[in-house]
Amino acid sequence: MIAFLAKLERFEDLATECDLIAGRQADGSKRELYLRLGAHYRQLACDMRSVIATVDAAA
């Protein structure tokens, strides 16, 4: 379970970092890339929350 929580925290941190990087980009294509990447990490975090909830429910 600790590994799942660590991954969840990492995905959330990466999403935040991508958003910060996107905000500093002058190039629109790079900004869009980091925004899409941040959205992907947020989706992974959401999926990880579902996994954690499933494991908690099974225990």
N, CA, C and O atoms as a Tripos MOL2 file, in Angstrom:
@<TRIPOS>MOLECULE
protein
  236   235    59     0     0
PROTEIN
NO_CHARGES

@<TRIPOS>ATOM
      1 N           0.8150   -1.1900    0.0000 N.3       1 MET1
      2 CA          0.0000    0.0000    0.0000 C.3       1 MET1
      3 C           0.8620    1.2590    0.0000 C.2       1 MET1
      4 O           0.5120    2.2550   -0.6320 O.2       1 MET1
      5 N           1.9660    1.2130    0.6950 N.am      2 ILE2
      6 CA          2.8570    2.3800    0.7640 C.3       2 ILE2
      7 C           3.3860    2.7230   -0.6230 C.2       2 ILE2
      8 O           3.5460    3.8980   -0.9540 O.2       2 ILE2
      9 N           3.6560    1.7110   -1.4280 N.am      3 ALA3
     10 CA          4.1370    1.9510   -2.7890 C.3       3 ALA3
     11 C           3.0720    2.6550   -3.6210 C.2       3 ALA3
     12 O           3.3880    3.5430   -4.4110 O.2       3 ALA3
     13 N           1.8100    2.2630   -3.4470 N.am      4 PHE4
     14 CA          0.7200    2.9150   -4.1810 C.3       4 PHE4
     15 C           0.6080    4.3840   -3.7820 C.2       4 PHE4
     16 O           0.4390    5.2560   -4.6340 O.2       4 PHE4
     17 N           0.7030    4.6480   -2.4860 N.am      5 LEU5
     18 CA          0.6040    6.0320   -2.0060 C.3       5 LEU5
     19 C           1.7770    6.8630   -2.5050 C.2       5 LEU5
     20 O           1.6110    8.0410   -2.8230 O.2       5 LEU5
     21 N           2.9530    6.2670   -2.5760 N.am      6 ALA6
     22 CA          4.1300    6.9790   -3.0880 C.3       6 ALA6
     23 C           3.9460    7.3150   -4.5680 C.2       6 ALA6
     24 O           4.2860    8.4120   -5.0100 O.2       6 ALA6
     25 N           3.4100    6.3710   -5.3210 N.am      7 LYS7
     26 CA          3.1610    6.6350   -6.7450 C.3       7 LYS7
     27 C           2.1070    7.7220   -6.9200 C.2       7 LYS7
     28 O           2.2480    8.5880   -7.7830 O.2       7 LYS7
     29 N           1.0630    7.6840   -6.1170 N.am      8 LEU8
     30 CA          0.0230    8.7060   -6.1830 C.3       8 LEU8
     31 C           0.6200   10.0900   -5.9270 C.2       8 LEU8
     32 O           0.3520   11.0380   -6.6640 O.2       8 LEU8
     33 N           1.4220   10.1910   -4.8870 N.am      9 GLU9
     34 CA          2.0540   11.4700   -4.5750 C.3       9 GLU9
     35 C           2.9760   11.9190   -5.7020 C.2       9 GLU9
     36 O           3.0180   13.1040   -6.0320 O.2       9 GLU9
     37 N           3.7050   10.9970   -6.2860 N.am     10 ARG10
     38 CA          4.6140   11.3380   -7.3870 C.3      10 ARG10
     39 C           3.8380   11.8430   -8.6020 C.2      10 ARG10
     40 O           4.2260   12.8430   -9.2050 O.2      10 ARG10
     41 N           2.7530   11.1710   -8.9670 N.am     11 PHE11
     42 CA          1.9470   11.6180  -10.1060 C.3      11 PHE11
     43 C           1.3740   13.0140   -9.8550 C.2      11 PHE11
     44 O           1.3560   13.8520  -10.7560 O.2      11 PHE11
     45 N           0.9070   13.2600   -8.6310 N.am     12 GLU12
     46 CA          0.3730   14.5830   -8.3040 C.3      12 GLU12
     47 C           1.4630   15.6550   -8.3730 C.2      12 GLU12
     48 O           1.2310   16.7570   -8.8710 O.2      12 GLU12
     49 N           2.6490   15.3220   -7.8720 N.am     13 ASP13
     50 CA          3.7730   16.2620   -7.9350 C.3      13 ASP13
     51 C           4.1620   16.5660   -9.3800 C.2      13 ASP13
     52 O           4.4150   17.7180   -9.7330 O.2      13 ASP13
     53 N           4.2070   15.5350  -10.2050 N.am     14 LEU14
     54 CA          4.5620   15.7260  -11.6150 C.3      14 LEU14
     55 C           3.5240   16.5720  -12.3450 C.2      14 LEU14
     56 O           3.8770   17.4040  -13.1810 O.2      14 LEU14
     57 N           2.2550   16.3660  -12.0350 N.am     15 ALA15
     58 CA          1.1980   17.1600  -12.6660 C.3      15 ALA15
     59 C           1.3560   18.6280  -12.3030 C.2      15 ALA15
     60 O           1.2340   19.4990  -13.1650 O.2      15 ALA15
     61 N           1.6240   18.9060  -11.0430 N.am     16 THR16
     62 CA          1.8210   20.2830  -10.5890 C.3      16 THR16
     63 C           3.0420   20.9020  -11.2460 C.2      16 THR16
     64 O           3.0110   22.0550  -11.6780 O.2      16 THR16
     65 N           4.1110   20.1330  -11.3170 N.am     17 GLU17
     66 CA          5.3400   20.6250  -11.9340 C.3      17 GLU17
     67 C           5.1210   20.9460  -13.4200 C.2      17 GLU17
     68 O           5.6100   21.9620  -13.9140 O.2      17 GLU17
     69 N           4.4000   20.0970  -14.1150 N.am     18 CYS18
     70 CA          4.1060   20.3460  -15.5350 C.3      18 CYS18
     71 C           3.2920   21.6220  -15.7060 C.2      18 CYS18
     72 O           3.5340   22.3960  -16.6330 O.2      18 CYS18
     73 N           2.3300   21.8440  -14.8170 N.am     19 ASP19
     74 CA          1.5320   23.0640  -14.8840 C.3      19 ASP19
     75 C           2.3990   24.3040  -14.6680 C.2      19 ASP19
     76 O           2.2240   25.3150  -15.3470 O.2      19 ASP19
     77 N           3.3150   24.2230  -13.7360 N.am     20 LEU20
     78 CA          4.2170   25.3510  -13.4900 C.3      20 LEU20
     79 C           5.1190   25.6160  -14.6910 C.2      20 LEU20
     80 O           5.3210   26.7670  -15.0760 O.2      20 LEU20
     81 N           5.6530   24.5640  -15.2770 N.am     21 ILE21
     82 CA          6.5150   24.7000  -16.4540 C.3      21 ILE21
     83 C           5.7160   25.2740  -17.6170 C.2      21 ILE21
     84 O           6.2090   26.1330  -18.3470 O.2      21 ILE21
     85 N           4.4880   24.8030  -17.7900 N.am     22 ALA22
     86 CA          3.6450   25.2970  -18.8890 C.3      22 ALA22
     87 C           3.3980   26.7950  -18.7480 C.2      22 ALA22
     88 O           3.3630   27.5170  -19.7440 O.2      22 ALA22
     89 N           3.2300   27.2550  -17.5280 N.am     23 GLY23
     90 CA          2.9870   28.6670  -17.2910 C.3      23 GLY23
     91 C           4.1590   29.5550  -17.6400 C.2      23 GLY23
     92 O           3.9860   30.7520  -17.8650 O.2      23 GLY23
     93 N           5.3530   28.9850  -17.6890 N.am     24 ARG24
     94 CA          6.5570   29.7590  -18.0000 C.3      24 ARG24
     95 C           6.9590   29.6830  -19.4600 C.2      24 ARG24
     96 O           7.9240   30.3250  -19.8740 O.2      24 ARG24
     97 N           6.2220   28.9000  -20.2490 N.am     25 GLN25
     98 CA          6.5950   28.7160  -21.6530 C.3      25 GLN25
     99 C           6.0330   29.8370  -22.5190 C.2      25 GLN25
    100 O           4.8440   30.1470  -22.4530 O.2      25 GLN25
    101 N           6.8930   30.4380  -23.3270 N.am     26 ALA26
    102 CA          6.4540   31.4530  -24.2800 C.3      26 ALA26
    103 C           5.9700   30.7890  -25.5710 C.2      26 ALA26
    104 O           5.0790   31.3010  -26.2480 O.2      26 ALA26
    105 N           6.5630   29.6590  -25.8950 N.am     27 ASP27
    106 CA          6.2010   28.9160  -27.1040 C.3      27 ASP27
    107 C           4.8920   28.1610  -26.8650 C.2      27 ASP27
    108 O           4.8060   27.3340  -25.9570 O.2      27 ASP27
    109 N           3.8940   28.4400  -27.6660 N.am     28 GLY28
    110 CA          2.5810   27.8230  -27.5000 C.3      28 GLY28
    111 C           2.5980   26.3150  -27.6040 C.2      28 GLY28
    112 O           1.8700   25.6370  -26.8790 O.2      28 GLY28
    113 N           3.4220   25.7730  -28.5010 N.am     29 SER29
    114 CA          3.4460   24.3150  -28.6620 C.3      29 SER29
    115 C           4.0630   23.6430  -27.4420 C.2      29 SER29
    116 O           3.6060   22.5770  -27.0280 O.2      29 SER29
    117 N           5.0900   24.2500  -26.8640 N.am     30 LYS30
    118 CA          5.6890   23.6780  -25.6500 C.3      30 LYS30
    119 C           4.7220   23.7960  -24.4790 C.2      30 LYS30
    120 O           4.6230   22.8830  -23.6590 O.2      30 LYS30
    121 N           4.0090   24.9190  -24.3990 N.am     31 ARG31
    122 CA          3.0300   25.0950  -23.3370 C.3      31 ARG31
    123 C           1.9610   24.0120  -23.4300 C.2      31 ARG31
    124 O           1.5950   23.3940  -22.4290 O.2      31 ARG31
    125 N           1.4710   23.7930  -24.6390 N.am     32 GLU32
    126 CA          0.4480   22.7650  -24.8480 C.3      32 GLU32
    127 C           0.9680   21.3770  -24.4790 C.2      32 GLU32
    128 O           0.2430   20.5750  -23.8910 O.2      32 GLU32
    129 N           2.2110   21.0990  -24.8210 N.am     33 LEU33
    130 CA          2.8120   19.8140  -24.4810 C.3      33 LEU33
    131 C           2.8070   19.5990  -22.9750 C.2      33 LEU33
    132 O           2.4030   18.5360  -22.5030 O.2      33 LEU33
    133 N           3.2470   20.5910  -22.2180 N.am     34 TYR34
    134 CA          3.3030   20.4510  -20.7630 C.3      34 TYR34
    135 C           1.9110   20.4030  -20.1510 C.2      34 TYR34
    136 O           1.7040   19.7140  -19.1530 O.2      34 TYR34
    137 N           0.9560   21.1170  -20.7280 N.am     35 LEU35
    138 CA         -0.4180   21.0350  -20.2310 C.3      35 LEU35
    139 C          -1.0020   19.6440  -20.4570 C.2      35 LEU35
    140 O          -1.6770   19.1010  -19.5820 O.2      35 LEU35
    141 N          -0.7430   19.0660  -21.6330 N.am     36 ARG36
    142 CA         -1.2100   17.7040  -21.9150 C.3      36 ARG36
    143 C          -0.5240   16.6950  -21.0000 C.2      36 ARG36
    144 O          -1.1600   15.7650  -20.5040 O.2      36 ARG36
    145 N           0.7620   16.8810  -20.7800 N.am     37 LEU37
    146 CA          1.5020   15.9800  -19.9030 C.3      37 LEU37
    147 C           0.9720   16.0700  -18.4710 C.2      37 LEU37
    148 O           0.8190   15.0510  -17.7990 O.2      37 LEU37
    149 N           0.6960   17.2830  -18.0100 N.am     38 GLY38
    150 CA          0.1190   17.4580  -16.6760 C.3      38 GLY38
    151 C          -1.2340   16.7870  -16.5620 C.2      38 GLY38
    152 O          -1.5370   16.1660  -15.5440 O.2      38 GLY38
    153 N          -2.0600   16.9070  -17.6110 N.am     39 ALA39
    154 CA         -3.3690   16.2490  -17.6160 C.3      39 ALA39
    155 C          -3.2100   14.7320  -17.5660 C.2      39 ALA39
    156 O          -3.9900   14.0410  -16.9110 O.2      39 ALA39
    157 N          -2.2110   14.2280  -18.2510 N.am     40 HIS40
    158 CA         -1.9570   12.7810  -18.2380 C.3      40 HIS40
    159 C          -1.5640   12.3230  -16.8260 C.2      40 HIS40
    160 O          -2.0570   11.3020  -16.3440 O.2      40 HIS40
    161 N          -0.6890   13.0680  -16.1740 N.am     41 TYR41
    162 CA         -0.2980   12.7140  -14.8040 C.3      41 TYR41
    163 C          -1.4770   12.8120  -13.8420 C.2      41 TYR41
    164 O          -1.5880   12.0050  -12.9190 O.2      41 TYR41
    165 N          -2.3680   13.8010  -14.0480 N.am     42 ARG42
    166 CA         -3.5560   13.8890  -13.2020 C.3      42 ARG42
    167 C          -4.4610   12.6720  -13.4040 C.2      42 ARG42
    168 O          -5.0560   12.1740  -12.4480 O.2      42 ARG42
    169 N          -4.5630   12.1960  -14.6450 N.am     43 GLN43
    170 CA         -5.3590   11.0000  -14.9070 C.3      43 GLN43
    171 C          -4.7250    9.7710  -14.2540 C.2      43 GLN43
    172 O          -5.4290    8.9210  -13.7080 O.2      43 GLN43
    173 N          -3.4080    9.6790  -14.3100 N.am     44 LEU44
    174 CA         -2.7280    8.5660  -13.6390 C.3      44 LEU44
    175 C          -2.9600    8.6200  -12.1290 C.2      44 LEU44
    176 O          -3.1500    7.5830  -11.4930 O.2      44 LEU44
    177 N          -2.9440    9.8150  -11.5590 N.am     45 ALA45
    178 CA         -3.2120    9.9640  -10.1270 C.3      45 ALA45
    179 C          -4.6370    9.5240   -9.8060 C.2      45 ALA45
    180 O          -4.8740    8.8550   -8.8000 O.2      45 ALA45
    181 N          -5.5700    9.8960  -10.6510 N.am     46 CYS46
    182 CA         -6.9660    9.4840  -10.4620 C.3      46 CYS46
    183 C          -7.0840    7.9600  -10.5300 C.2      46 CYS46
    184 O          -7.7670    7.3450   -9.7100 O.2      46 CYS46
    185 N          -6.4210    7.3670  -11.4990 N.am     47 ASP47
    186 CA         -6.4300    5.9030  -11.6210 C.3      47 ASP47
    187 C          -5.8040    5.2450  -10.3930 C.2      47 ASP47
    188 O          -6.2800    4.2110   -9.9250 O.2      47 ASP47
    189 N          -4.7390    5.8460   -9.8770 N.am     48 MET48
    190 CA         -4.0680    5.2970   -8.6970 C.3      48 MET48
    191 C          -4.9780    5.3960   -7.4750 C.2      48 MET48
    192 O          -4.9880    4.4980   -6.6330 O.2      48 MET48
    193 N          -5.7460    6.4880   -7.3730 N.am     49 ARG49
    194 CA         -6.7110    6.6050   -6.2800 C.3      49 ARG49
    195 C          -7.7490    5.4800   -6.3560 C.2      49 ARG49
    196 O          -8.1620    4.9430   -5.3290 O.2      49 ARG49
    197 N          -8.1610    5.1340   -7.5550 N.am     50 SER50
    198 CA         -9.1210    4.0400   -7.7390 C.3      50 SER50
    199 C          -8.5160    2.7110   -7.3100 C.2      50 SER50
    200 O          -9.1790    1.8940   -6.6710 O.2      50 SER50
    201 N          -7.2740    2.5040   -7.6610 N.am     51 VAL51
    202 CA         -6.5790    1.2620   -7.2530 C.3      51 VAL51
    203 C          -6.4940    1.1950   -5.7430 C.2      51 VAL51
    204 O          -6.7590    0.1500   -5.1480 O.2      51 VAL51
    205 N          -6.1260    2.3030   -5.1190 N.am     52 ILE52
    206 CA         -6.0010    2.3260   -3.6550 C.3      52 ILE52
    207 C          -7.3530    2.0500   -3.0040 C.2      52 ILE52
    208 O          -7.4310    1.3020   -2.0290 O.2      52 ILE52
    209 N          -8.4210    2.6500   -3.5400 N.am     53 ALA53
    210 CA         -9.7470    2.4170   -2.9870 C.3      53 ALA53
    211 C         -10.1560    0.9610   -3.1380 C.2      53 ALA53
    212 O         -10.7760    0.3940   -2.2380 O.2      53 ALA53
    213 N          -9.8160    0.3510   -4.2650 N.am     54 THR54
    214 CA        -10.1450   -1.0560   -4.4820 C.3      54 THR54
    215 C          -9.3900   -1.9600   -3.5160 C.2      54 THR54
    216 O          -9.9520   -2.9080   -2.9700 O.2      54 THR54
    217 N          -8.1140   -1.6580   -3.3120 N.am     55 VAL55
    218 CA         -7.3070   -2.4550   -2.3870 C.3      55 VAL55
    219 C          -7.8320   -2.2840   -0.9620 C.2      55 VAL55
    220 O          -7.9080   -3.2570   -0.2110 O.2      55 VAL55
    221 N          -8.1930   -1.0580   -0.5820 N.am     56 ASP56
    222 CA         -8.7430   -0.8160    0.7540 C.3      56 ASP56
    223 C         -10.0540   -1.5660    0.9490 C.2      56 ASP56
    224 O         -10.2960   -2.1230    2.0200 O.2      56 ASP56
    225 N         -10.8980   -1.5840   -0.0740 N.am     57 ALA57
    226 CA        -12.1880   -2.2540    0.0280 C.3      57 ALA57
    227 C         -12.0190   -3.7730    0.1190 C.2      57 ALA57
    228 O         -12.8190   -4.4520    0.7630 O.2      57 ALA57
    229 N         -10.9900   -4.2960   -0.5190 N.am     58 ALA58
    230 CA        -10.7630   -5.7410   -0.5150 C.3      58 ALA58
    231 C         -10.1460   -6.2160    0.8040 C.2      58 ALA58
    232 O         -10.2350   -7.3930    1.1540 O.2      58 ALA58
    233 N          -9.5350   -5.3030    1.5150 N.am     59 ALA59
    234 CA         -8.8480   -5.6920    2.7660 C.3      59 ALA59
    235 C          -9.7940   -5.8260    3.9220 C.2      59 ALA59
    236 O          -9.3710   -6.1450    5.0330 O.2      59 ALA59
@<TRIPOS>BOND
     1     1     2 1
     2     2     3 1
     3     3     4 2
     4     3     5 am
     5     5     6 1
     6     6     7 1
     7     7     8 2
     8     7     9 am
     9     9    10 1
    10    10    11 1
    11    11    12 2
    12    11    13 am
    13    13    14 1
    14    14    15 1
    15    15    16 2
    16    15    17 am
    17    17    18 1
    18    18    19 1
    19    19    20 2
    20    19    21 am
    21    21    22 1
    22    22    23 1
    23    23    24 2
    24    23    25 am
    25    25    26 1
    26    26    27 1
    27    27    28 2
    28    27    29 am
    29    29    30 1
    30    30    31 1
    31    31    32 2
    32    31    33 am
    33    33    34 1
    34    34    35 1
    35    35    36 2
    36    35    37 am
    37    37    38 1
    38    38    39 1
    39    39    40 2
    40    39    41 am
    41    41    42 1
    42    42    43 1
    43    43    44 2
    44    43    45 am
    45    45    46 1
    46    46    47 1
    47    47    48 2
    48    47    49 am
    49    49    50 1
    50    50    51 1
    51    51    52 2
    52    51    53 am
    53    53    54 1
    54    54    55 1
    55    55    56 2
    56    55    57 am
    57    57    58 1
    58    58    59 1
    59    59    60 2
    60    59    61 am
    61    61    62 1
    62    62    63 1
    63    63    64 2
    64    63    65 am
    65    65    66 1
    66    66    67 1
    67    67    68 2
    68    67    69 am
    69    69    70 1
    70    70    71 1
    71    71    72 2
    72    71    73 am
    73    73    74 1
    74    74    75 1
    75    75    76 2
    76    75    77 am
    77    77    78 1
    78    78    79 1
    79    79    80 2
    80    79    81 am
    81    81    82 1
    82    82    83 1
    83    83    84 2
    84    83    85 am
    85    85    86 1
    86    86    87 1
    87    87    88 2
    88    87    89 am
    89    89    90 1
    90    90    91 1
    91    91    92 2
    92    91    93 am
    93    93    94 1
    94    94    95 1
    95    95    96 2
    96    95    97 am
    97    97    98 1
    98    98    99 1
    99    99   100 2
   100    99   101 am
   101   101   102 1
   102   102   103 1
   103   103   104 2
   104   103   105 am
   105   105   106 1
   106   106   107 1
   107   107   108 2
   108   107   109 am
   109   109   110 1
   110   110   111 1
   111   111   112 2
   112   111   113 am
   113   113   114 1
   114   114   115 1
   115   115   116 2
   116   115   117 am
   117   117   118 1
   118   118   119 1
   119   119   120 2
   120   119   121 am
   121   121   122 1
   122   122   123 1
   123   123   124 2
   124   123   125 am
   125   125   126 1
   126   126   127 1
   127   127   128 2
   128   127   129 am
   129   129   130 1
   130   130   131 1
   131   131   132 2
   132   131   133 am
   133   133   134 1
   134   134   135 1
   135   135   136 2
   136   135   137 am
   137   137   138 1
   138   138   139 1
   139   139   140 2
   140   139   141 am
   141   141   142 1
   142   142   143 1
   143   143   144 2
   144   143   145 am
   145   145   146 1
   146   146   147 1
   147   147   148 2
   148   147   149 am
   149   149   150 1
   150   150   151 1
   151   151   152 2
   152   151   153 am
   153   153   154 1
   154   154   155 1
   155   155   156 2
   156   155   157 am
   157   157   158 1
   158   158   159 1
   159   159   160 2
   160   159   161 am
   161   161   162 1
   162   162   163 1
   163   163   164 2
   164   163   165 am
   165   165   166 1
   166   166   167 1
   167   167   168 2
   168   167   169 am
   169   169   170 1
   170   170   171 1
   171   171   172 2
   172   171   173 am
   173   173   174 1
   174   174   175 1
   175   175   176 2
   176   175   177 am
   177   177   178 1
   178   178   179 1
   179   179   180 2
   180   179   181 am
   181   181   182 1
   182   182   183 1
   183   183   184 2
   184   183   185 am
   185   185   186 1
   186   186   187 1
   187   187   188 2
   188   187   189 am
   189   189   190 1
   190   190   191 1
   191   191   192 2
   192   191   193 am
   193   193   194 1
   194   194   195 1
   195   195   196 2
   196   195   197 am
   197   197   198 1
   198   198   199 1
   199   199   200 2
   200   199   201 am
   201   201   202 1
   202   202   203 1
   203   203   204 2
   204   203   205 am
   205   205   206 1
   206   206   207 1
   207   207   208 2
   208   207   209 am
   209   209   210 1
   210   210   211 1
   211   211   212 2
   212   211   213 am
   213   213   214 1
   214   214   215 1
   215   215   216 2
   216   215   217 am
   217   217   218 1
   218   218   219 1
   219   219   220 2
   220   219   221 am
   221   221   222 1
   222   222   223 1
   223   223   224 2
   224   223   225 am
   225   225   226 1
   226   226   227 1
   227   227   228 2
   228   227   229 am
   229   229   230 1
   230   230   231 1
   231   231   232 2
   232   231   233 am
   233   233   234 1
   234   234   235 1
   235   235   236 2
@<TRIPOS>SUBSTRUCTURE
     1 MET1         2 RESIDUE 1 A MET
     2 ILE2         6 RESIDUE 1 A ILE
     3 ALA3        10 RESIDUE 1 A ALA
     4 PHE4        14 RESIDUE 1 A PHE
     5 LEU5        18 RESIDUE 1 A LEU
     6 ALA6        22 RESIDUE 1 A ALA
     7 LYS7        26 RESIDUE 1 A LYS
     8 LEU8        30 RESIDUE 1 A LEU
     9 GLU9        34 RESIDUE 1 A GLU
    10 ARG10       38 RESIDUE 1 A ARG
    11 PHE11       42 RESIDUE 1 A PHE
    12 GLU12       46 RESIDUE 1 A GLU
    13 ASP13       50 RESIDUE 1 A ASP
    14 LEU14       54 RESIDUE 1 A LEU
    15 ALA15       58 RESIDUE 1 A ALA
    16 THR16       62 RESIDUE 1 A THR
    17 GLU17       66 RESIDUE 1 A GLU
    18 CYS18       70 RESIDUE 1 A CYS
    19 ASP19       74 RESIDUE 1 A ASP
    20 LEU20       78 RESIDUE 1 A LEU
    21 ILE21       82 RESIDUE 1 A ILE
    22 ALA22       86 RESIDUE 1 A ALA
    23 GLY23       90 RESIDUE 1 A GLY
    24 ARG24       94 RESIDUE 1 A ARG
    25 GLN25       98 RESIDUE 1 A GLN
    26 ALA26      102 RESIDUE 1 A ALA
    27 ASP27      106 RESIDUE 1 A ASP
    28 GLY28      110 RESIDUE 1 A GLY
    29 SER29      114 RESIDUE 1 A SER
    30 LYS30      118 RESIDUE 1 A LYS
    31 ARG31      122 RESIDUE 1 A ARG
    32 GLU32      126 RESIDUE 1 A GLU
    33 LEU33      130 RESIDUE 1 A LEU
    34 TYR34      134 RESIDUE 1 A TYR
    35 LEU35      138 RESIDUE 1 A LEU
    36 ARG36      142 RESIDUE 1 A ARG
    37 LEU37      146 RESIDUE 1 A LEU
    38 GLY38      150 RESIDUE 1 A GLY
    39 ALA39      154 RESIDUE 1 A ALA
    40 HIS40      158 RESIDUE 1 A HIS
    41 TYR41      162 RESIDUE 1 A TYR
    42 ARG42      166 RESIDUE 1 A ARG
    43 GLN43      170 RESIDUE 1 A GLN
    44 LEU44      174 RESIDUE 1 A LEU
    45 ALA45      178 RESIDUE 1 A ALA
    46 CYS46      182 RESIDUE 1 A CYS
    47 ASP47      186 RESIDUE 1 A ASP
    48 MET48      190 RESIDUE 1 A MET
    49 ARG49      194 RESIDUE 1 A ARG
    50 SER50      198 RESIDUE 1 A SER
    51 VAL51      202 RESIDUE 1 A VAL
    52 ILE52      206 RESIDUE 1 A ILE
    53 ALA53      210 RESIDUE 1 A ALA
    54 THR54      214 RESIDUE 1 A THR
    55 VAL55      218 RESIDUE 1 A VAL
    56 ASP56      222 RESIDUE 1 A ASP
    57 ALA57      226 RESIDUE 1 A ALA
    58 ALA58      230 RESIDUE 1 A ALA
    59 ALA59      234 RESIDUE 1 A ALA
